[in-house]
Amino acid sequence: MKISDADKNVLRELGRRQAEIGNLPVQKEKAALWRQLNGLTRTRPLVWINEIPWWEMNFDDELTLRTEDEFCRGIETGLRRTLYQWDHMRADMVVDPEIQCPYAVRDTGFGLEVNAVRSDAEGMTAADYLPVIKTEEDIEKIQMPTVTVDGEATERNYQAMCEIFDGVLPVEKIGVTHMWCAPWDILIQWWGITELYMDMIDRPQFVHQGISRMMDALVARLDQLEEQCALSAGNNSHRVGSGGLGITDELPGSDFDPRHVRPINQWGTATGQIFSEVSPDMHEEFCLQYERRWLERFGLNCYGCCEPLHNKIHLLRTIPRLRRISMSTWVDVSVAAERIGADFVFSYKPNPAVLATDGWNPEVARAELRRVLEQTRGCVVELILKDISTVRNDPPRLWKWADLAMGVAEGFS
């Protein structure tokens, strides 16, 4: 791979800055806080921002790419976003003093196409899904994916990155550190929402066949990644589930072979978002009992995303080694806090809609955070702002949210 001097110079300058930031003492201090939180030792609430509308964030030309090569532009995008977040909305983020070169993994997928009517708005992913699974024969069309690690491509990318960042930023070759198990997030795009709800009543066995087949496919993918030594330990500064950073002393665990990482050395994650308004009994029957097949293989587990789970905590307690529960903006916070206590990380998701109004009112955001933190005294809390569809092309709104959230969190130390 031939990299031009111009592209190399751009990346080296960005890499030099990441190395400087990554070696600041504050990174170890922040990592220690995440380690405490993930170990269920109460700290002040930790704050992190994720799922940022980057298409609206290019303030003062900071995110404009300067490289020409496609491979370099991918690296540059990651570096610029990391530096931008550090400069403007760092909260409790942790910047590493190295850059990662991910394994090149090929995946054939599940064999079914989504038939959907989607919005044309940039950054919007809402869709009206038209069913393609209607019969048992359609379920059989869900294929077991074939996963292949491209060793040559991985090594080629790694050597190119080592050349680019030589003497500036260490390069770490890394496999898959974390995967979602969200079978219904996938299935619902083929099934249709109304159709699923009706089928759980009228054709329950049909639904069982569908979720069983989907779990077979997800587990097949996991098995192949493990067999091909394509997994990496999951205790670093990557996001876990819909929550915060996965830094912990409890992983990869004592039974760890870095040459053959297993799921037990990682965080596991599952969610049943489409079951938001489904009863606990039906959530167990058509979702969670199947997801346990995945979760039982991991060292620590997270559950949930955007669905309110305050009435299902008793179900989630049956998950092996559960450590973090997502508490969406739709939960009854006081009920959830009472039922969770300090047994799990209370991963609260503030309402991102405060950033999308005609006029930005920081006091509305501040009031929400104070209310939640008052109700969760005694819990181990993180504040994870995510699903940010828009800031109305006003990036400083998000910067100010980070500052005020940290100020509120400090008041609950």
C-alpha positions in Angstrom: 0.0 0.0 0.0 1.5 3.3 -1.1 0.7 6.3 1.1 1.5 9.8 -0.2 3.7 12.0 1.9 0.9 14.6 2.1 -1.5 12.1 3.5 1.1 10.7 5.9 1.9 14.1 7.2 -1.7 14.9 7.9 -2.2 11.7 9.9 1.1 12.0 11.7 0.2 15.4 13.0 -3.2 14.2 14.2 -1.6 11.1 15.7 1.0 13.2 17.5 -1.8 15.1 19.2 -3.7 12.0 20.2 -0.5 10.6 21.7 0.1 13.8 23.7 -3.5 13.7 25.0 -3.5 9.9 25.6 -0.4 10.2 27.8 -1.9 12.9 30.1 -2.2 11.8 33.7 -6.0 12.5 33.6 -6.5 9.5 31.3 -5.4 7.1 34.1 -7.6 9.1 36.6 -10.7 8.7 34.3 -9.9 5.0 33.7 -9.8 4.5 37.4 -13.3 6.0 37.8 -14.7 3.7 35.1 -13.0 0.7 36.8 -14.6 1.6 40.0 -18.0 2.1 38.5 -17.9 -1.2 36.6 -16.9 -2.8 39.8 -20.0 -1.4 41.5 -18.0 0.9 43.7 -20.0 4.1 44.0 -18.3 7.1 42.5 -19.8 10.3 41.3 -22.0 9.7 38.3 -19.8 9.3 35.2 -20.7 11.2 32.0 -20.1 10.2 28.4 -21.6 11.2 25.0 -22.1 8.8 22.2 -24.0 8.5 18.9 -23.2 12.0 17.9 -24.7 13.7 14.7 -21.3 14.2 13.2 -22.9 15.6 10.0 -23.9 18.7 11.9 -20.7 19.1 14.0 -18.1 20.6 11.7 -17.6 23.7 13.6 -14.7 25.9 12.4 -13.7 23.3 9.8 -12.3 20.9 12.5 -13.8 17.8 10.9 -12.9 18.5 7.3 -10.8 15.7 5.9 -7.4 16.6 4.3 -6.2 13.2 3.1 -7.0 11.8 -0.3 -6.6 8.1 0.0 -9.7 6.2 1.1 -7.8 4.1 3.7 -6.2 7.3 5.1 -9.6 9.1 5.2 -11.0 6.3 7.3 -8.2 6.7 9.8 -8.4 10.5 9.7 -12.1 10.5 10.4 -11.6 8.5 13.6 -8.7 10.7 14.8 -10.5 14.0 14.1 -13.6 12.8 15.9 -11.6 11.7 18.9 -9.8 15.1 19.1 -13.0 17.0 18.5 -14.8 15.3 21.3 -11.8 15.8 23.6 -11.6 19.5 22.8 -15.3 20.3 23.1 -17.3 17.6 25.0 -14.8 15.3 26.8 -16.8 14.7 30.0 -15.4 11.4 31.2 -14.1 10.1 27.9 -10.7 8.2 27.9 -8.3 8.8 25.1 -5.8 6.0 24.5 -2.1 6.6 23.7 -2.2 4.3 20.8 -4.3 3.7 17.7 -6.0 0.4 16.8 -5.8 -1.5 13.6 -8.9 -3.8 13.5 -8.8 -7.2 11.9 -10.3 -7.3 8.4 -13.3 -9.6 8.9 -15.6 -10.6 6.1 -19.2 -11.6 6.8 -21.7 -13.0 4.4 -24.7 -11.9 6.5 -28.0 -13.5 7.0 -29.2 -13.8 3.4 -32.4 -11.7 3.6 -32.9 -8.2 2.3 -34.9 -5.5 4.1 -37.9 -4.1 2.3 -38.5 -0.7 3.8 -39.7 2.8 3.0 -37.1 5.2 4.6 -36.8 8.9 5.3 -34.5 10.8 3.0 -33.4 13.1 5.9 -29.7 12.9 6.5 -28.8 11.0 9.7 -32.4 9.7 10.1 -32.9 5.9 10.1 -36.7 5.7 10.7 -38.3 3.2 8.3 -41.6 1.5 7.6 -40.7 -2.1 7.3 -42.6 -4.3 4.9 -42.7 -8.0 5.9 -40.6 -10.5 4.0 -41.1 -13.2 6.7 -44.6 -14.5 6.4 -44.3 -18.3 6.4 -42.1 -21.1 7.9 -40.4 -21.3 4.5 -39.4 -17.7 4.8 -37.8 -18.4 8.2 -35.6 -21.0 6.6 -34.3 -18.3 4.3 -32.3 -16.8 7.2 -28.8 -18.1 6.5 -26.0 -19.0 8.9 -23.3 -16.3 8.2 -19.9 -17.3 7.0 -17.2 -15.3 8.8 -13.6 -15.1 7.5 -10.6 -13.2 8.8 -8.6 -11.8 6.0 -5.1 -12.2 7.4 -3.4 -10.6 4.3 -5.6 -7.5 4.4 -5.1 -7.2 8.2 -1.4 -7.4 7.9 -1.3 -5.0 5.0 -3.3 -2.4 6.9 -1.2 -2.9 10.0 2.1 -2.4 8.2 0.7 0.7 6.5 -0.4 2.2 9.8 2.9 1.3 11.4 4.7 3.1 8.6 2.4 6.2 8.9 2.7 6.5 12.7 6.3 5.3 13.2 7.8 7.2 16.2 4.5 9.1 16.7 1.7 6.7 17.9 1.9 3.0 18.6 -0.4 0.8 16.5 -2.3 -2.1 18.1 -3.7 -4.9 16.0 -7.0 -5.8 17.5 -9.9 -8.2 16.9 -13.5 -7.9 17.7 -13.8 -6.7 21.3 -17.6 -6.4 21.7 -20.8 -7.5 19.9 -24.4 -6.9 20.3 -27.0 -9.7 20.6 -30.1 -7.9 19.3 -32.0 -10.6 17.5 -35.3 -8.8 17.3 -33.6 -5.6 16.1 -32.7 -7.6 13.0 -35.8 -9.8 12.8 -38.3 -6.9 13.1 -37.0 -5.4 9.9 -38.0 -8.6 8.1 -41.1 -9.3 10.1 -43.0 -6.1 10.6 -43.9 -4.6 14.0 -47.7 -5.1 13.9 -47.2 -8.5 12.3 -45.0 -9.6 15.2 -47.4 -8.4 17.9 -50.2 -10.3 16.2 -48.1 -13.4 15.7 -47.1 -13.7 19.3 -50.8 -14.2 20.1 -52.1 -16.0 16.9 -49.0 -17.9 15.9 -46.7 -18.3 18.9 -44.9 -21.3 17.6 -44.1 -19.5 14.4 -42.5 -16.7 16.4 -40.5 -19.3 18.4 -39.2 -20.7 15.1 -38.1 -17.3 13.9 -36.2 -16.3 17.1 -34.6 -19.7 17.4 -33.3 -19.5 13.8 -32.0 -16.0 14.4 -30.2 -17.0 17.5 -28.7 -20.0 15.6 -27.3 -17.5 13.1 -25.9 -15.1 15.7 -24.3 -17.9 17.7 -22.8 -19.3 14.5 -21.1 -16.0 13.8 -19.7 -15.8 17.4 -18.5 -19.4 17.2 -16.6 -18.7 14.0 -15.0 -15.6 15.3 -13.8 -17.5 18.4 -12.6 -20.5 16.3 -10.6 -18.1 14.0 -9.0 -16.3 17.0 -10.6 -13.1 15.9 -11.7 -11.9 19.3 -9.8 -9.5 21.6 -10.1 -8.9 25.3 -13.0 -6.7 26.2 -11.7 -4.6 29.1 -10.5 -1.4 27.4 -12.0 2.0 26.7 -14.5 0.9 24.1 -18.3 1.3 24.6 -20.1 -1.7 26.1 -23.7 -2.2 25.2 -25.6 1.1 25.1 -23.6 2.2 28.1 -20.2 3.6 29.1 -16.7 2.3 28.8 -15.7 -1.3 29.5 -12.6 -0.6 31.6 -12.6 -3.2 34.4 -10.2 -5.4 36.4 -12.6 -8.3 36.2 -11.9 -9.0 32.5 -10.3 -10.7 30.7 -10.3 -13.0 33.8 -7.8 -15.4 35.2 -8.4 -18.1 32.6 -7.2 -16.0 29.7 -5.1 -17.0 26.7 -4.3 -13.9 24.6 -3.7 -16.2 21.6 -7.2 -17.5 21.8 -9.6 -15.0 23.3 -13.1 -16.4 24.2 -16.4 -14.6 24.9 -15.9 -15.3 28.6 -13.0 -12.7 28.4 -15.4 -10.0 27.1 -18.5 -8.0 27.9 -21.7 -9.4 26.4 -24.7 -7.4 25.5 -28.3 -8.1 24.6 -31.5 -6.1 24.1 -35.1 -6.6 23.2 -36.1 -3.0 22.2 -39.2 -4.0 20.2 -40.5 -5.6 23.4 -40.8 -2.3 25.1 -44.5 -2.5 25.7 -44.7 -6.3 25.8 -45.5 -8.0 29.2 -42.7 -9.4 31.3 -44.0 -13.0 30.6 -44.0 -12.5 26.9 -40.6 -10.8 27.0 -39.2 -13.9 28.7 -41.0 -16.3 26.4 -40.1 -14.8 23.0 -36.9 -12.9 23.8 -34.9 -13.3 27.0 -34.9 -17.1 27.2 -33.2 -17.1 23.8 -30.8 -14.3 24.6 -29.5 -16.2 27.6 -27.9 -18.7 25.2 -25.7 -15.8 24.2 -25.2 -14.0 27.5 -24.2 -17.2 29.4 -21.0 -17.3 27.4 -19.6 -13.8 28.5 -17.7 -12.7 31.5 -19.8 -9.6 32.3 -23.1 -8.6 30.7 -25.1 -5.6 29.8 -28.8 -5.6 29.0 -31.1 -3.1 27.2 -30.9 0.0 25.1 -33.8 2.4 24.5 -36.6 0.2 25.9 -37.9 1.0 29.4 -37.0 -1.9 31.7 -38.1 -0.8 35.2 -40.9 -3.4 35.3 -38.6 -6.2 34.1 -35.7 -6.0 36.6 -36.8 -9.3 38.2 -36.4 -11.0 34.8 -33.0 -9.4 34.2 -31.7 -10.7 37.5 -31.7 -14.2 35.9 -29.0 -13.1 33.5 -25.6 -14.6 34.4 -23.0 -12.1 35.5 -25.2 -9.1 34.7 -23.4 -5.9 35.5 -25.1 -3.0 33.6 -28.8 -2.2 32.9 -29.8 0.4 30.4 -32.3 2.9 31.8 -33.8 4.8 28.9 -35.4 8.2 29.2 -38.8 6.4 29.3 -38.2 4.6 32.6 -39.9 5.3 35.9 -36.6 6.3 37.6 -37.8 6.0 41.2 -39.2 2.5 40.6 -36.1 1.4 38.7 -33.7 2.8 41.4 -35.6 0.9 44.1 -35.4 -2.4 42.2 -31.8 -2.0 41.0 -30.2 -0.5 44.1 -26.5 -0.8 43.9 -26.6 -4.4 42.4 -26.0 -3.2 38.8 -24.8 -0.1 37.0 -27.8 2.2 36.5 -27.0 3.3 32.9 -29.3 6.3 32.5 -29.9 7.8 29.1 -30.8 11.5 29.3 -33.3 12.8 26.8 -31.5 14.0 23.6 -34.6 15.9 22.5 -33.5 18.8 24.7 -30.9 19.5 22.0 -33.4 19.4 19.1 -35.8 22.2 20.2 -36.1 25.6 18.4 -34.3 27.3 21.3 -31.7 25.5 23.4 -32.6 25.8 27.1 -29.8 24.3 29.3 -32.0 24.6 32.4 -34.3 21.9 31.0 -31.4 19.6 30.6 -30.0 20.5 34.0 -33.4 19.9 35.7 -33.7 16.4 34.2 -30.2 15.4 35.4 -30.8 16.7 38.9 -34.1 15.0 39.2 -32.7 11.6 38.0 -29.6 11.9 40.3 -31.7 12.8 43.3 -33.9 9.7 42.7 -30.9 7.4 42.2 -28.9 8.2 45.3 -27.6 4.9 46.5 -27.2 3.6 42.9 -24.1 3.2 40.8 -24.9 5.7 38.0 -23.6 6.6 34.6 -25.1 9.3 32.4 -24.8 8.3 28.7 -26.2 10.8 26.2 -26.9 9.0 23.0 -29.3 8.7 20.0 -28.6 12.4 19.2 -30.4 12.9 15.9 -29.8 16.6 15.7 -28.4 19.7 17.5 -30.1 21.9 14.9 -26.8 22.6 13.4 -25.6 24.3 16.6 -22.7 22.2 17.9 -22.1 24.3 21.0 -25.4 23.0 22.4 -23.7 19.6 22.8 -20.6 21.2 24.2 -22.6 23.1 26.8 -24.6 19.9 27.7 -21.3 18.1 28.5 -20.2 21.0 30.8 -23.5 21.2 32.6 -23.7 17.4 33.0 -20.3 17.3 34.5 -21.2 20.1 36.8 -24.4 18.4 38.0 -22.5 15.0 38.4 -19.8 16.7 40.5 -22.6 17.8 42.8 -23.5 14.2 43.5 -20.0 13.0 44.3 
